[in-house]
Amino acid sequence: MSRKKDKLFSQNLKEFINAIRAGKEKETARSISLLENKDPLSIEIMKQFYQSYNKPYIIGITGPAGSGKSSLLNLMLKELSEKTEEKIAVIAVDPTSQKSGGAFLGDRIRMRKLINNQNIFIRSMASRVSFGGVNTAVYDTAVILAAAGYQKIIIETVGVGQTEIDIVSLADTTLVVTVPEVGDDIQIFKSELMEVGDIFILNKSDLPQAARMEVLIKSLFSLKKEDDSNIAKNKKSENEWQNVLLKTSALNNQGIDILVKEIENHYNYLKRNDILENNKKDQLKKHLFNLLQLKITAKLLSKFNQKQNLEKKLARILRGETTPYQVVEQFIDNNLKI
């Protein structure tokens, strides 16, 4: 075994893998760190886990900042942990710092009440890589956590931008959280979220504006149902899942039991219709495309910085001798042959 392995682990790689499979939290956390840091050892670790990948049930939760997702998640975890002995992991996908590339919010700060529960593992992760695109470590972290025995994995995102939508699309059940205060400009109503959302949650439903927001969301459900019927009448199944709207108040601990029950209903629907196995293939496909985008972009950017005299190109653009489009097109034509 190499000195590097000796330094990172006090045991050999096989023992390290076995420790993760035995559910050891320290080794599980370290393997995720290796993955995020793109350590070469992470590739060897992932090879082992992909050979016997038993897909867990993945729940995605997203919504605008300030909608109370973390508070709801805390209460959900409490409710779930009281009803089952299953191991549950949370991947809290936070906004990415442009300077450090890291996550702004700390999992230990937001969910400190759950730290001592041995069946709950919480990990923060940045949403994007340094040059854009979905952080592919999110999916591979789910693979590691599945190997460590976590039967349910919850992916929480901050915001409802395209990156967050791409991340929660890796889930089997997607929860979309909103609140009355967001008004008519709510991003949650963009078509992508209406497509990926399974259970919609109107949090802070005790506020006066909640009734108006409830009517608005239900009207959007009706519009989506009409669009679906017009576009693909022959493809829609009679027992297809219908969007659900639930009202909760994290502050008053209201509606959490109903939410957990509805998640169970959706899981049973997926299982009954053999959708979970199909999801495994679809989610892996999305991961492959994200990984491909990451690798190609990284190699092209590296080559662009090394092979092109960027300062000269910038100067030519500023002098009006060429355009950014011409520079990029020329680079692609010279370096990407398809």
Buried (B, 14 or more C-beta within 10 A) or exposed (E): EEEEBEEBBEBEBEEBBBBBBEBBEEBBBBBBBBBBEEBEBBEBBBEBBEEEBEBBBBBBBBBBEEBBBBBBBBBBBBBBBEEEEBBBBBBBBBBBEEEEBEBEEEBEEBBEEBEEBEBBBBBBBBBBBEEEBBBBBBBBBBBBBBBBBBBBBBBBBBBBBEBBBBBBBBBBBBBBBBBBBBEEEBBBBEEBBBEBBBBBBBBBBEBEBBEEBBEBBEEBBEEBEEEBEEEEEEEEEEEEBEBBBBBBBBEEEBBBEEBBEBBEBBBEBBEEEEBBEEBBEEBBEBBEEBBEBBEEBBEBEEBBEEEBEEEEBEEBBEEEEEEEEEBEEEBEEEEEEE
